[in-house]
Amino acid sequence: MIGIMAKELVTTEKFRKKFKNNFDLCNFSINIGRIMIMSGEPTTLGQILHEIDIRSDELHTEK
């Protein structure tokens, strides 16, 4: 395991802090996942969660 960088864990609590309620979080996440899947590029759940994390930060800083 030496030499492998640890990724920051993405948790539900981390996401919940960025949205008013679970419905907003769910709708946002579905849209991000849909866009990534429709792009035709192979993707993993980890990549989708990472993208949700990044874009929710952008959304949070715009408001």
C-alpha positions in Angstrom: 0.0 0.0 0.0 3.0 2.3 0.2 3.0 4.8 -2.7 -0.8 4.8 -3.1 -2.4 8.1 -2.3 -5.5 8.0 -0.2 -8.5 9.6 -1.7 -10.7 11.8 0.4 -13.8 9.9 1.4 -17.1 11.2 -0.1 -19.8 10.8 2.5 -23.5 11.4 2.5 -23.1 13.9 5.3 -20.6 15.9 3.2 -23.2 16.2 0.4 -26.1 16.9 2.7 -24.4 20.1 4.0 -24.4 21.5 0.5 -28.1 21.2 -0.2 -31.3 22.4 1.4 -32.9 19.0 1.4 -32.4 15.4 0.1 -34.7 16.0 -2.9 -32.4 18.8 -4.2 -29.4 16.5 -3.6 -31.0 13.6 -5.4 -32.2 15.7 -8.4 -28.7 17.3 -8.8 -27.0 13.9 -8.6 -29.4 12.3 -11.1 -28.7 15.1 -13.6 -24.9 14.8 -13.2 -25.0 11.0 -13.6 -27.3 11.3 -16.6 -25.0 13.8 -18.3 -21.9 11.6 -17.7 -23.6 8.4 -18.9 -25.0 10.2 -22.0 -21.5 11.3 -22.9 -20.8 7.8 -23.9 -17.5 7.6 -22.0 -17.1 4.6 -19.6 -17.7 5.8 -16.1 -17.7 4.4 -12.6 -19.8 5.3 -9.6 -16.7 6.7 -7.9 -16.2 9.1 -10.9 -19.8 10.2 -10.7 -19.6 10.8 -7.0 -16.4 12.8 -7.5 -18.1 14.9 -10.2 -21.1 15.5 -7.9 -18.7 16.7 -5.2 -16.9 19.1 -7.5 -20.0 20.5 -9.2 -21.9 21.0 -5.9 -18.9 23.0 -4.6 -19.2 25.2 -7.8 -23.0 25.5 -7.3 -22.5 26.4 -3.6 -19.9 29.1 -4.4 -22.1 30.7 -7.1 -25.0 31.4 -4.6 
